[in-house]
Amino acid sequence: MRQSYTPIFKNILTSRIWALPDAHVRVWLWLQLQADPEGCVCADLAGVAVGARVSAQDARAALEVLAMADADATPEDPNEGRLIERVPGGWRVLGVEERRELAKSESQRARNRKYMARTRAKAANDTESPPASTVDSSKSKPKSKSLPSEGEISPLPPTGMYAAVHWAERGEEPPPAVTVVPPSVVYAIPATWQPSESLRADATMAGVSNFDERLASLRSGPIGGARGVFENAVDDYVRTFFGKWRTWAETDRAKAAVAVKPRGQSYRQPSLTIEPTSKHIAYAKKHGLPLDQLVKELHASGAIDDLGAKRALEMLGEKMGRMVREQCDRLIQQQASPGGEAA
């Protein structure tokens, strides 16, 4: 179990703390041992008195003395000789973090001294080498390879200079040599290569519609870059182009649709249609709006397929409202002009 600690150094015996009354020293030691890593102690006056086992009067006097500045403090002391300070909910012991860091550095120095002592002792032992006469020269020579003894069984038949002896002792013919022929590398699709049915099926599943045209274009150029492609991996190389071919086909269709798109019409034929409601019809009749023309323009814009019929009807009502407001604005401007009629 890890125990919390507060480092207290030997020089405390020659400081002004040791010259204080016993009750003050007891309170100071209790605060030191009760402090958290930041030096804070959550306690009031009664708690300090009970914890330090002193009277309430002694505890109050001790806290006042410990919190007072020391006139003999060195200029380098940022706390001006104060040992504690009041904080919300309790007290904070000053200098705890500095003493912890000092204790860590002293502990590290002690570990360094032990490490250097072990290192020097090991180096001294390594320098003591045995006499030359005691060294066995036979151990320094590498052992020559030899055939396995009669009781030893090799997991694999020997090769090289021992192969003939091995098979002669067993009275058997050596197995035929196996020649591994690596696949050849091609830098263009061979003329004899034809796409398999599985490759065509994969192209269809990937969304490639003009597979033969794309394949013909691929045959006309090099493949695989400077390293080429193994002859038995041409199918896999062609499969890597399925995504590009599908994207290119979609781009071509989009460009063609833009080229033939009439002005004021959508890129595609609408699949949804709307019918104006009775409110639309009554509103258009009241204000003299061309309802049929507005519906046709809405169909041609493609907004019905993109937004849905409900939202398209809302857009139709909004457009009719804007047209009525524009009519009112024009009427107001005409009436406000010098040649206009008064309302």
C-alpha atoms as one frame of an Amber mdcrd trajectory, in Angstrom:
protein
   0.000   0.000   0.000   1.356   3.428  -0.914   1.868   5.760   2.048   1.836
   9.541   1.769   4.808  11.330   3.307   6.155  14.786   4.053   9.978  15.180
   3.985  11.462  16.851   7.064  15.195  17.543   6.929  17.754  17.568   9.745
  18.256  21.325   9.600  14.861  21.768  11.280  16.655  21.180  14.605  18.647
  24.404  14.133  15.792  26.569  12.822  13.446  28.889  14.683  10.715  26.223
  14.616  12.546  24.130  17.205  12.776  27.143  19.494   8.980  27.521  19.661
   6.910  26.170  22.553   6.066  22.484  22.547   2.417  23.093  21.617   3.483
  25.172  18.592   5.924  22.495  17.417   3.236  19.833  17.865   0.776  21.870
  15.745   3.424  22.440  13.070   4.319  18.721  12.888   0.635  17.755  12.702
   0.072  20.176   9.807   3.142  18.807   8.013   1.974  15.192   8.293  -1.654
  16.014   7.445  -0.900  18.112   4.338  -1.772  16.858   0.836   0.768  16.998
  -2.053  -0.033  20.728  -2.507   0.405  21.414   1.225  -3.277  22.036   2.001
  -4.914  20.887   5.252  -8.703  21.002   5.457  -9.392  21.768   9.140 -10.713
  24.535  11.392  -9.369  25.633  14.763 -11.100  22.852  16.706  -9.914  20.240
  14.234  -6.309  21.411  14.549  -6.543  21.335  18.352  -7.958  17.796  18.383
  -5.517  16.521  15.770  -2.428  17.990  17.410  -3.743  17.083  20.900  -3.389
  20.609  22.286  -5.872  23.035  23.785  -7.878  25.431  21.640  -5.956  28.418
  23.081  -2.598  26.822  22.258  -3.801  25.876  18.778  -4.936  29.492  18.089
  -1.670  30.906  19.358   0.369  28.385  17.347  -1.486  29.164  14.110  -0.990
  32.904  14.624   2.753  32.487  15.225   3.264  30.116  12.290   1.426  32.501
   9.950   3.487  35.544  11.005   6.376  36.856   8.913   9.896  36.512  10.309
  11.985  39.680  10.501  15.184  37.597  10.210  14.070  35.841   7.011  16.457
  35.938   4.068  15.582  38.122   1.070  15.448  35.008  -1.135  12.545  33.581
   0.895   9.344  34.341  -1.086   7.202  33.583   1.999   9.088  36.091   4.227
   9.542  33.439   6.911   5.859  32.435   7.084   5.371  28.716   7.670   1.613
  28.501   6.928  -1.078  30.651   5.387  -4.846  30.771   5.661  -6.817  29.354
   2.698 -10.550  28.780   2.212 -11.525  25.739   4.284  -8.251  25.374   6.186
  -4.546  26.064   6.003  -1.701  25.588   3.538   1.772  24.603   4.672   4.349
  26.671   2.781   7.423  25.037   1.269   6.040  21.484   1.071   6.467  21.181
  -2.699  10.040  22.535  -2.547  10.985  20.025   0.159   9.467  17.179  -1.869
  11.549  18.124  -4.921  14.665  18.375  -2.762  13.961  14.931  -1.297  13.564
  13.480  -4.785  16.891  14.954  -5.921  18.669  13.589  -2.835  17.177  10.150
  -3.463  18.283  10.276  -7.100  21.836  11.178  -6.040  21.904   8.184  -3.691
  20.754   5.856  -6.497  23.407   7.314  -8.807  26.122   6.649  -6.241  25.027
   3.025  -5.841  24.892   2.552  -9.621  28.391   3.965 -10.136  29.752   1.740
  -7.348  28.276  -1.377  -8.997  29.559  -0.284 -12.421  33.117   0.229 -11.137
  33.086  -3.132  -9.348  31.907  -4.924 -12.488  34.537  -3.194 -14.647  37.254
  -4.234 -12.194  36.140  -7.867 -12.352  36.013  -7.867 -16.157  39.600  -6.629
 -16.486  40.919  -9.678 -14.630  41.431 -12.200 -17.482  42.646 -15.827 -16.927
  46.283 -16.725 -17.751  47.087 -17.685 -21.329  48.126 -21.241 -20.341  44.638
 -22.010 -19.010  42.856 -21.104 -22.225  41.763 -24.172 -24.252  42.674 -23.430
 -27.854  40.395 -26.196 -29.121  37.304 -24.306 -27.920  38.093 -21.306 -30.082
  38.157 -23.311 -33.299  34.843 -23.770 -35.115  33.596 -27.318 -35.316  33.724
 -28.888 -38.755  30.530 -30.200 -40.258  30.155 -33.935 -40.251  27.547 -36.490
 -41.127  24.975 -37.245 -38.428  25.867 -40.232 -36.284  23.968 -43.492 -36.396
  21.665 -42.564 -33.529  20.897 -39.097 -34.878  17.988 -38.555 -37.273  17.879
 -35.492 -39.452  14.401 -34.074 -40.121  15.319 -33.388 -43.758  17.500 -35.278
 -46.222  20.946 -33.763 -46.609  21.818 -31.592 -49.539  24.966 -30.574 -51.298
  28.104 -32.728 -50.822  26.400 -35.180 -48.422  23.343 -35.922 -50.591  25.018
 -38.651 -52.698  26.389 -40.438 -49.605  23.004 -40.315 -47.903  21.053 -41.901
 -50.739  23.849 -44.440 -51.429  23.798 -45.641 -47.807  20.019 -46.079 -47.968
  20.197 -47.877 -51.328  17.637 -45.576 -52.897  17.569 -43.313 -55.870  17.605
 -39.617 -55.087  14.323 -37.862 -55.846  14.150 -35.911 -59.061  15.151 -32.300
 -58.809  12.280 -29.859 -58.692  12.688 -26.836 -60.907  10.656 -23.811 -59.865
   9.839 -21.581 -62.807   8.739 -18.109 -61.686   5.892 -16.506 -63.638   6.998
 -14.235 -66.425   6.509 -10.485 -66.232   4.547  -8.715 -68.979   4.450  -5.003
 -69.691   1.340  -5.104 -71.892  -1.738  -7.290 -71.984  -0.807 -10.374 -74.054
  -2.669 -10.810 -77.312  -3.634 -14.360 -76.279  -5.231 -13.218 -73.053  -9.020
 -13.051 -72.961 -11.223 -11.936 -70.061 -12.878 -14.767 -68.193 -16.579 -14.989
 -67.420 -15.908 -14.304 -63.742 -14.038 -11.113 -64.685 -16.973  -9.926 -66.801
 -19.379 -10.735 -63.974 -17.257  -8.743 -61.536 -17.259  -5.804 -63.955 -21.053
  -5.911 -64.181 -21.389  -6.022 -60.397 -18.987  -3.081 -60.105 -21.202  -0.968
 -62.398 -18.934  -0.943 -65.471 -21.268  -0.680 -68.464 -18.748  -0.340 -71.324
 -16.308  -3.058 -70.266 -15.134  -4.030 -73.771 -14.378  -0.423 -74.766 -12.381
   0.237 -71.612 -10.509  -3.049 -72.002  -9.591  -2.225 -75.594  -8.176   1.107
 -74.445  -6.183  -0.670 -71.729  -4.735  -3.132 -74.263  -3.294  -0.299 -76.347
  -0.944   0.942 -73.627   1.592  -0.378 -71.134   0.487  -1.902 -67.831   2.108
  -2.132 -64.443   4.520   0.767 -64.875   8.256   0.090 -64.930   7.922  -3.176
 -62.981   5.232  -4.703 -65.171   2.702  -7.319 -64.073   2.995 -11.069 -63.603
   1.379 -12.921 -66.482  -0.894 -14.872 -64.146  -2.103 -11.660 -62.417  -3.558
  -9.806 -65.416  -7.138 -10.428 -64.213  -6.394  -8.834 -60.839  -4.715  -5.889
 -62.549  -7.795  -5.263 -64.717 -10.037  -5.413 -61.640  -8.176  -2.457 -60.136
  -9.606  -0.229 -62.919 -13.283  -1.010 -62.259 -13.740   1.931 -59.903 -12.093
   4.394 -62.313 -14.093   3.121 -65.279 -17.375   3.487 -63.406 -16.469   7.042
 -62.386 -15.457   7.943 -65.926 -18.758   6.592 -67.296 -20.771   8.620 -64.785
 -18.794  11.734 -65.692 -19.403  11.190 -69.400 -23.150  10.802 -68.826 -23.260
  13.976 -66.734 -21.400  15.956 -69.391 -23.720  14.654 -72.094 -26.776  15.621
 -70.047 -25.417  19.136 -69.555 -24.692  19.498 -73.269 -28.251  18.652 -74.364
 -30.068  20.300 -71.446 -32.566  22.917 -72.686 -32.539  26.241 -70.924 -34.886
  26.333 -67.966 -35.254  22.542 -67.704 -33.823  20.037 -65.252 -31.008  17.593
 -65.979 -33.415  14.653 -65.892 -37.040  13.901 -66.491 -39.056  14.314 -63.279
 -40.457  11.107 -61.848 -42.885  12.846 -59.433 -45.716  15.219 -60.243 -47.872
  17.453 -58.083 -51.383  18.764 -58.295 -52.179  22.217 -56.823 -54.634  22.142
 -53.945 -57.922  24.017 -53.751 -56.217  26.746 -51.716 -53.630  27.258 -54.471
 -56.373  27.439 -57.094 -58.494  29.924 -55.093 -55.462  32.104 -54.281 -54.334
  32.183 -57.913 -57.855  33.052 -59.092 -58.173  35.837 -56.524 -54.932  37.539
 -57.516 -54.853  36.590 -61.212 -51.731  34.382 -61.060 -50.745  31.960 -63.894
 -51.018  28.797 -61.805 -50.539  26.317 -64.695 -47.326  28.022 -65.813 -45.949
  28.012 -62.245 -46.637  24.274 -61.907 -44.880  23.542 -65.231 -41.814  25.536
 -64.195 -41.704  23.675 -60.909 -41.781  20.314 -62.732 -39.042  21.418 -65.119
 -36.736  22.582 -62.311 -36.427  19.067 -60.851 -37.198  20.354 -57.349 -40.039
  17.853 -56.912 -37.695  14.846 -57.166 -35.077  16.517 -54.989 -37.331  17.820
 -52.222 -40.487  15.734 -52.455 -44.074  16.597 -53.337 -44.914  18.145 -49.951
 -42.035  20.581 -50.014 -42.678  21.356 -53.715 -46.261  22.415 -52.881 -44.895
  24.658 -50.130 -42.487  26.228 -52.624 -45.398  26.797 -55.012 -47.311  28.687
 -52.312 -44.214  30.720 -51.399 -43.656  31.718 -55.015 -47.300  32.749 -55.409
 -47.000  34.883 -52.246 -43.882  36.611 -53.585 -45.661  37.390 -56.856 -48.571
  38.966 -54.987 -46.217  41.065 -52.848 -44.391  42.215 -55.984 -47.734  43.229
 -57.504 -48.572  45.234 -54.374 -45.172  46.936 -54.400 -45.583  47.958 -58.036
 -49.072  49.304 -57.306 -47.776  51.356 -54.356 -44.961  52.771 -56.453 -47.386
  53.760 -59.216 -49.686  55.499 -56.744 -46.790  57.292 -55.070 -45.421  58.622
 -58.362 -46.430  62.177 -59.392 -48.556  60.924 -62.242 -50.193  58.204 -60.135
 -53.674  58.252 -58.638 -54.161  58.789 -54.912 -55.286  55.848 -52.870
